[in-house]
Amino acid sequence: MSQNTQLTSAQQKAMNLKESICMTASAGTGKTTVLTERYLALLQEEHVLPEQILCLTFTEKAAAEMKVKVERKVRESARSDAGLAAAASSIHKSCIATFHGFCSMVLREFSCEAGVVTGFGVMDELDEEECVTRTIEDTLQ
């Protein structure tokens, strides 16, 4: 993949890897920047379509930030790179989500195959606490 002078040597190393990666680092270390540049490089150099790229994060905030940055970068780059025009027009098909959101989407789409009841819900932390409390109370009775 291309050399990007804005990235540190460690970030550039992550950019140049050809396989899937899992980036872990502290807040503010440039994870989103690296992933955004890597996403753009996949589109430009590998001619991958946005719907063929999967970006997963842990939080809704990080997923939303990543999606905005990727979409902005692709649209900006498409102005000077005609090859990115198709990618820019289908960027809304990209899958940038949380791990939970992606798994929920897969389970909803393939509920029969997964043996999951159609229309299932996902517990949030409060639901989980209530469920655990009820289970403990039922066990103690």
C-alpha positions as CSV (number, residue, x, y, z in Angstrom):
1,M,0.0,0.0,0.0
2,S,1.1,3.6,-0.5
3,Q,3.4,5.6,1.7
4,N,1.6,8.2,3.7
5,T,3.9,10.8,5.2
6,Q,1.4,11.8,8.0
7,L,1.7,8.4,9.6
8,T,4.4,7.3,12.1
9,S,6.5,4.3,11.2
10,A,4.4,1.9,13.3
11,Q,1.2,3.3,11.7
12,Q,2.8,2.9,8.2
13,K,3.7,-0.7,9.0
14,A,0.0,-1.3,9.9
15,M,-1.0,0.3,6.6
16,N,1.3,-1.9,4.6
17,L,0.0,-5.2,6.0
18,K,-1.9,-7.1,3.3
19,E,-4.0,-9.3,5.7
20,S,-6.8,-8.3,8.1
21,I,-5.7,-6.5,11.2
22,C,-6.9,-5.9,14.7
23,M,-5.6,-2.6,16.0
24,T,-5.5,-2.0,19.7
25,A,-4.0,1.2,21.3
26,S,-4.8,4.0,23.7
27,A,-7.2,6.8,22.8
28,G,-5.7,9.4,20.6
29,T,-2.9,7.3,19.1
30,G,-4.2,7.4,15.5
31,K,-6.2,4.2,15.1
32,T,-9.0,5.8,13.2
33,T,-6.5,7.7,11.0
34,V,-4.7,4.4,10.1
35,L,-7.9,2.6,9.4
36,T,-9.3,5.4,7.3
37,E,-6.1,5.5,5.2
38,R,-6.1,1.7,5.0
39,Y,-9.7,1.8,3.8
40,L,-8.9,4.3,1.1
41,A,-5.9,2.3,0.0
42,L,-8.0,-0.8,-0.4
43,L,-10.4,1.1,-2.6
44,Q,-7.7,2.8,-4.7
45,E,-5.0,0.2,-4.9
46,E,-6.7,-3.1,-4.5
47,H,-10.0,-2.0,-6.2
48,V,-12.1,-3.4,-3.4
49,L,-15.7,-2.2,-3.1
50,P,-16.9,-0.5,0.0
51,E,-19.4,-3.3,0.6
52,Q,-16.5,-5.8,0.7
53,I,-14.8,-4.0,3.6
54,L,-15.7,-4.7,7.3
55,C,-14.6,-2.3,10.0
56,L,-15.6,-3.1,13.6
57,T,-15.2,-1.1,16.7
58,F,-16.2,-1.5,20.3
59,T,-18.3,1.7,20.8
60,E,-21.1,3.4,18.8
61,K,-19.1,6.6,19.1
62,A,-16.0,5.1,17.5
63,A,-18.1,3.5,14.7
64,A,-19.9,6.8,14.0
65,E,-16.6,8.7,13.9
66,M,-15.0,6.1,11.7
67,K,-17.9,6.1,9.2
68,V,-17.9,9.9,9.0
69,K,-14.1,10.0,8.4
70,V,-14.1,7.2,5.8
71,E,-17.0,8.7,3.9
72,R,-15.5,12.2,3.9
73,K,-12.1,10.9,2.9
74,V,-13.5,8.8,0.0
75,R,-15.6,11.6,-1.3
76,E,-12.7,14.1,-1.1
77,S,-10.4,11.7,-2.8
78,A,-12.9,10.9,-5.6
79,R,-12.7,14.6,-6.7
80,S,-9.1,14.0,-7.9
81,D,-9.2,10.3,-8.6
82,A,-11.8,9.2,-11.2
83,G,-11.3,5.6,-10.2
84,L,-12.9,6.3,-6.8
85,A,-16.1,7.7,-8.3
86,A,-17.9,4.3,-8.1
87,A,-16.6,3.8,-4.5
88,A,-17.8,7.2,-3.5
89,S,-21.3,6.5,-5.0
90,S,-21.6,3.3,-3.0
91,I,-19.8,4.3,0.2
92,H,-23.2,4.2,2.0
93,K,-23.1,0.4,1.6
94,S,-20.0,0.1,3.8
95,C,-20.2,-1.8,7.0
96,I,-18.6,0.2,9.8
97,A,-20.3,-0.9,13.0
98,T,-19.7,-2.1,16.5
99,F,-19.1,-5.8,17.1
100,H,-22.5,-6.1,18.8
101,G,-24.2,-4.3,16.0
102,F,-22.6,-6.4,13.3
103,C,-23.4,-9.7,15.1
104,S,-27.0,-8.5,15.7
105,M,-27.3,-7.7,12.0
106,V,-26.0,-11.1,11.0
107,L,-28.3,-12.9,13.4
108,R,-31.3,-11.0,12.2
109,E,-30.5,-11.7,8.5
110,F,-29.8,-15.4,9.2
111,S,-32.0,-16.0,12.2
112,C,-33.3,-19.4,10.9
113,E,-29.8,-20.7,10.1
114,A,-28.6,-19.5,13.6
115,G,-31.6,-21.0,15.4
116,V,-32.6,-17.6,16.7
117,V,-36.2,-16.4,17.1
118,T,-37.0,-13.8,14.5
119,G,-37.4,-10.4,16.1
120,F,-35.1,-11.1,19.1
121,G,-33.8,-8.2,21.2
122,V,-30.4,-7.5,22.6
123,M,-30.1,-7.0,26.3
124,D,-28.5,-3.8,27.5
125,E,-26.6,-3.6,30.8
126,L,-29.7,-2.7,32.8
127,D,-31.7,-5.6,31.3
128,E,-28.8,-7.9,32.1
129,E,-28.6,-6.7,35.7
130,E,-32.3,-7.2,36.1
131,C,-32.2,-10.7,34.6
132,V,-29.3,-11.7,36.8
133,T,-31.0,-10.3,39.9
134,R,-34.3,-12.2,39.1
135,T,-32.3,-15.4,38.5
136,I,-30.6,-15.1,41.8
137,E,-33.8,-14.3,43.6
138,D,-35.5,-17.3,41.9
139,T,-32.7,-19.6,42.9
140,L,-32.8,-18.4,46.5
141,Q,-36.5,-19.0,46.9
